[in-house]
Amino acid sequence: MSSLGSARTEGDSWDLASSVGATATMVAASRALASREPDPLLDDRFAEPLVRAVGHPFFVRMLDGEVPLDNDDMPFTLQQRREQIAVRTRFFDDFLTAASRAGIRQAVILAAGLDARAYRLAWSAGTVVYEVDQPEVIAFKSETLARIGAEPTAERRTVGIDLRDDWPKALCDNDFDMSTPTAWIAEGLLPYLPPQAQDRLLDSITALSARGSRLATENITDMAVFTDERARAMRAAWRKHGLDIDVADLVWHGERQPAGDHLAATGWAVTPYPTEQLYADHGFVVPDNEIIKRFRNAITYVSAELS
C-alpha cells in the first residue's frame, strides 16, 4: 500500500511521492486523464510524463487503467474526475490567459509543483513567468521536461525556495519587478497552510503587487470538508484500492478567514466564482455526487484585482 505520509508538523518536508507533494502528483494524474483522446477536456500533454517520472506506483497504475475508477465504491467516476479537474484547471488557465491578453507581462505561480503552464499556455510576447516551489521540486520538473524536449512558451524563471522561508526576497532577487502589475495564482495551496500562514501569504502578495495586479485562488469557507463523514468514506475507498491517503492529516485545521474576505479587506476587488457557474461555463452539470456537492459549498474560487 502506498502512503502519502502522516500528519503535518512545523518544518516538515516531503517530495512529489509523499505527504503534501503527492497531492500535486494526484492532481497531475487527473489532468493527464482529462487530456486523453478521444474526448480531451484539457490540453496538458506534460502531465502524464511528469507523473510517470515521479513513479508513485498508485498514480502510474491509475494512468495504466489498473485502478477501477468507475467502481461503485470509488468517490468519483472517471468522467466526474475528468470534469472536476477540467473545471479547476480551466479556471486558472483562463485567468492567466486573460491577464496576459490585458497586457500583464509578469506572472507568478506559487507552489508550482507539476504545473506546466509556463510550457503550455499561449503567453503574450515578453511575458516572464515565475515558478516558486521547493528547490528539489523545481529541479525535478525542469529536468524531466528538458528530457522530453519541452520548451517554455514564456521566459520562465524558477525560484527554488520553501514558502515558509523568505520567498518574497528570493523572488525579488530573481529580478521580479514590483512596479509592474503581476498575475498571481495560488492553486491547491491554501488548505495546506496554517490559517495565519495563509494570511501572511496573501499579505506578502499584496505588498509585492503594483496597482492593477490580479490574483486567483481558492476560497475556503469550511475546513471540515476534509474531515467529515464523506471525507472518511473517500479515504476508505482509496485505501481499498491501494492508496493510503488521509487529507485530514495533510491540511491545517483551525478557523481561518476566507481568502476572498481577507483580500477584500486589504484593497482587492474580489469576484467569486460559484461551482455551478464554472461547471456551466464549460458545458458541464454539477454531478449528483455527495462529495462534489459538499466541496461545492465549502471550496469555491475567486479572482481579485488590486485597485
Buried (B, 14 or more C-beta within 10 A) or exposed (E): EBBBBEEBEEEEEBBBBBBBBBBBBBBBBBBBBBBBEEEBBBBBBBBBBBBBBBEBEBBBBBBEEEBEBEEEEBBBBBBBBBBBBBBBBBBBBBBBBBBBEEEBBBBBBBBBBBBBBBBBBEBBEEBBBBBBBBEBBBEBBBEBBEEEEBEBBBBBBBBBBBBBEEBBEBBBEBEBEBEBBBBBBBBBBBBBBBBEBBBBBBEBBBEBBBEBBBBBBBBBBEBEBBBBEBBEEBBEBBBEBBBEBBBBBBBBBEEBBBBBBBBBEBEBEBEEBBBEEBBEEBEBEBBEBEBBBBBBEBBBBBBBBBE
